[in-house]
Amino acid sequence: MTGKWSTACAIVLPAAALLSAVPASADSTDDAFIAALTKNGIAITDRDAATAMGRSVCDGFDRHEKSSFLAVKLMTRSGLSLKQSSYFVGVSVSAYCPEYVGHTDNSTRWLNPGPPLM
């Protein structure tokens, strides 16, 4: 009888430990990504949506889209300013697809206002 109990305990206890285990903390890359955005004044209301959007930037680079196009697309979908969405693209690249660091373009420079005229 004791053999049956020890076999049952050997099966039940590990299963109970797995079921009651505390879920792992969020990915450290996601944490750093969110921290960089909030540090620069970009309010994050939905962490999952923000990280998904960050990863979608990398998908755009995979499709050979220009960083300026990705920033403008992000701007129109999220309500961020061009400066914020450009920063978002940069942080996304740093966090999720560092292989694209240095692959940005300056084609939206004309959208930035110049110095005031005197």
N, C-alpha and C positions, 0 to 999 in steps of 0.2 A: 504494500500500500504506500509506503514511503517513497518508493521509486516513481509511482504515478504522480505524487504531489510534487516531487522535485522536477519532474519533466514538465508538469503543468506550470509550475512557477518559472521555469526556464523559458517558457514560451510567453506567458502572460506578462511578466515583469518588464522585459524589454519593450514589448508593445505598449504597455502603460507609460513607460518612460518616454517613448516617442510621441504618444498622444498628448502628454502633459508638458512636453518641452516648450520652453518659451521661444517664440519665433525669433529668428536671427534679426539683428538690427539692420537698418537700411544699408545699402551698398555705400562704401566710403566714397566712391566716385560720385554718386548722386549727392551725397552730403556736401562734398567740396563744390560741386556744380551749383547747388542751391545757395550755399554760403557766398559764393562769388557773385551771384546775381543779387542777392539781398544786400550785400555789402556795397554794391554799386547803385542801390536805390530802386531796384526792380522788385516790386512786391510780388510774392508768389502766393496765390490763394489755393492752387491745386498742385501739389508737389508731383503727383503722377503725370499730370498733363504737361507740366513744365519739363520733366525729364524726357517724356515721350517726344515733345517738341524739339528738345536738344538733340535727341538721337535722329530725328527726322532731318535735321540740318546735315548730318553725316550722310544720310540717304541721298540728299540733294547733291552733295559733292560726289558721291558714287555715280550719280547720273550726269556728272560733268557740268552741273549748274554753277554759275558764278556766285561768289559770296555776296555780291551786291544784289543779285536777283533774290537770293535766299533771305537777305535782310529786308528787302522791300516786301516780299511775300509774307514774312513773319510780321512785319509792321502792319500790313492790312488785315491779317488774321487775328492779331493779338491786341491791337490798340496801343502797342508800344511806339515810342518815337523812333525816328530813323537811327538816332544815336544809340538808343537802348537796344533796338533790334540788331544793330551792327555789333554791339558789345555781346549780345546774346549769342550771335553766330560765333564770335571769337571764343567765348567761354565754352560753347558746345564743342568746337574743334579741339580745344585744349583738353576737355574732359573725356570726350567720347571717340574722337577720331584724330589723334595727334599726327597721324600720317599726312594730314592735310594742312598742318601748320605751314604758313608761308605761301599758301595757294589763294590768297585773297587778292581782290582787284580794287581799283580806285574809281570804278565807273560811276559811282553815285556821288562823287565829289561835287558835281554841279548842283546837287540838291541842298548842300550845306550853304547857309548864307555866308557871304563874305564879310569883311570888316565894314563897319559903318562908313558911309561916304561923308567927307567933310566939306 
